[in-house]
Amino acid sequence: MFLYATDKTGATVLSRVRLDVRTLAANPATYDVLLVIPQPGPTHNGG
């Protein structure tokens, strides 16, 4: 599963985590940050 979120510093983060096929729960041991994009300001969340 891919995640697109804003971290505590305001940067945009694209990450990936794998799901357990039996439970469909995310496995935190497989969490990988793929891309971090710093933003020019704390309210720059436009789409």
ChimeraX attribute file (.defattr): number of C-alpha atoms within 10 A of each C-alpha:
attribute: neighborCount
match mode: 1-to-1
recipient: residues
	/A:1	9
	/A:2	13
	/A:3	14
	/A:4	12
	/A:5	14
	/A:6	17
	/A:7	11
	/A:8	8
	/A:9	10
	/A:10	17
	/A:11	18
	/A:12	18
	/A:13	16
	/A:14	16
	/A:15	16
	/A:16	17
	/A:17	17
	/A:18	16
	/A:19	14
	/A:20	10
	/A:21	8
	/A:22	6
	/A:23	7
	/A:24	9
	/A:25	11
	/A:26	15
	/A:27	11
	/A:28	11
	/A:29	8
	/A:30	10
	/A:31	15
	/A:32	14
	/A:33	12
	/A:34	11
	/A:35	12
	/A:36	15
	/A:37	11
	/A:38	14
	/A:39	14
	/A:40	9
	/A:41	10
	/A:42	12
	/A:43	8
	/A:44	11
	/A:45	12
	/A:46	4
	/A:47	3
